[in-house]
Amino acid sequence: MPCLIHEATFLSNDETSELAVKHRHCRLPDVLLMAEELECRTLILGHFSTRYSHEQILEAVESERAQAGYKGEVLLALPGEMAQHRVEG
């Protein structure tokens, strides 16, 4: 039962291409596709850019998760919080 713990600094592919490459950060859609390809049962995401609100992160994870077809459990470590957030899907 593989588990992947990964950063997802940026929420979309289009708005941050150059930044992601320049600073070697990952984009949420890429991480979700990787988790699906690796057949991870649990994905733990953190290190989101503080440019995003918690609501923006939650909405993006739900939307991108559906697009990637990822069916595993997703847990989030949101910026500035010590609690986990589970994204149902």
MIVEX-814289 format. One record per residue (C-alpha): x, y, z. Coordinates in nm, 2 decimals, always signed. Layout:
<nodes>
       u       v       w
       X       Y       Z
...
</nodes>
This chain:
<nodes>
       u       v       w
   +0.00   +0.00   +0.00
   +0.22   +0.28   -0.12
   +0.20   +0.62   +0.03
   +0.34   +0.94   -0.13
   +0.44   +1.25   +0.07
   +0.50   +1.53   -0.17
   +0.51   +1.91   -0.21
   +0.26   +2.08   -0.43
   +0.37   +2.44   -0.42
   +0.17   +2.55   -0.72
   -0.19   +2.47   -0.79
   -0.20   +2.48   -1.17
   +0.02   +2.40   -1.46
   -0.04   +2.72   -1.67
   +0.01   +3.00   -1.43
   +0.34   +2.89   -1.28
   +0.54   +2.70   -1.54
   +0.85   +2.91   -1.53
   +0.85   +2.95   -1.15
   +0.81   +2.58   -1.10
   +1.10   +2.50   -1.32
   +1.32   +2.78   -1.19
   +1.27   +2.70   -0.82
   +1.23   +2.32   -0.87
   +0.88   +2.31   -0.72
   +0.60   +2.09   -0.83
   +0.25   +2.16   -0.95
   -0.05   +1.99   -0.81
   -0.18   +1.84   -1.14
   +0.16   +1.67   -1.19
   +0.17   +1.53   -0.84
   -0.18   +1.39   -0.87
   -0.09   +1.22   -1.20
   +0.22   +1.08   -1.04
   +0.03   +0.94   -0.75
   -0.23   +0.78   -0.98
   +0.05   +0.62   -1.20
   +0.23   +0.49   -0.89
   -0.10   +0.35   -0.76
   -0.05   +0.52   -0.42
   -0.33   +0.45   -0.17
   -0.25   +0.77   +0.02
   -0.12   +1.10   -0.09
   +0.00   +1.36   +0.16
   +0.04   +1.71   +0.02
   +0.21   +2.01   +0.18
   +0.44   +2.30   +0.11
   +0.17   +2.50   -0.08
   +0.26   +2.85   -0.18
   +0.12   +3.11   +0.07
   -0.01   +3.30   -0.23
   -0.31   +3.07   -0.21
   -0.59   +3.07   +0.05
   -0.69   +2.75   +0.22
   -1.02   +2.77   +0.02
   -0.83   +2.80   -0.31
   -0.61   +2.50   -0.22
   -0.91   +2.28   -0.12
   -1.10   +2.37   -0.44
   -0.80   +2.31   -0.66
   -0.72   +1.97   -0.50
   -1.08   +1.86   -0.54
   -1.09   +1.97   -0.91
   -0.75   +1.85   -1.01
   -0.80   +1.52   -0.83
   -1.11   +1.45   -1.04
   -0.93   +1.55   -1.36
   -0.63   +1.32   -1.28
   -0.87   +1.03   -1.18
   -0.69   +0.99   -0.85
   -0.90   +0.76   -0.63
   -0.67   +0.73   -0.32
   -0.69   +0.92   +0.01
   -0.56   +1.28   +0.00
   -0.44   +1.45   +0.32
   -0.33   +1.81   +0.32
   -0.09   +2.01   +0.54
   -0.22   +2.36   +0.48
   +0.01   +2.66   +0.52
   +0.02   +2.79   +0.88
   -0.18   +2.49   +1.02
   -0.08   +2.19   +1.23
   -0.40   +1.99   +1.16
   -0.45   +1.76   +0.86
   -0.73   +1.80   +0.61
   -0.88   +1.50   +0.44
   -1.02   +1.56   +0.09
   -1.32   +1.33   +0.02
   -1.37   +1.20   -0.33
</nodes>
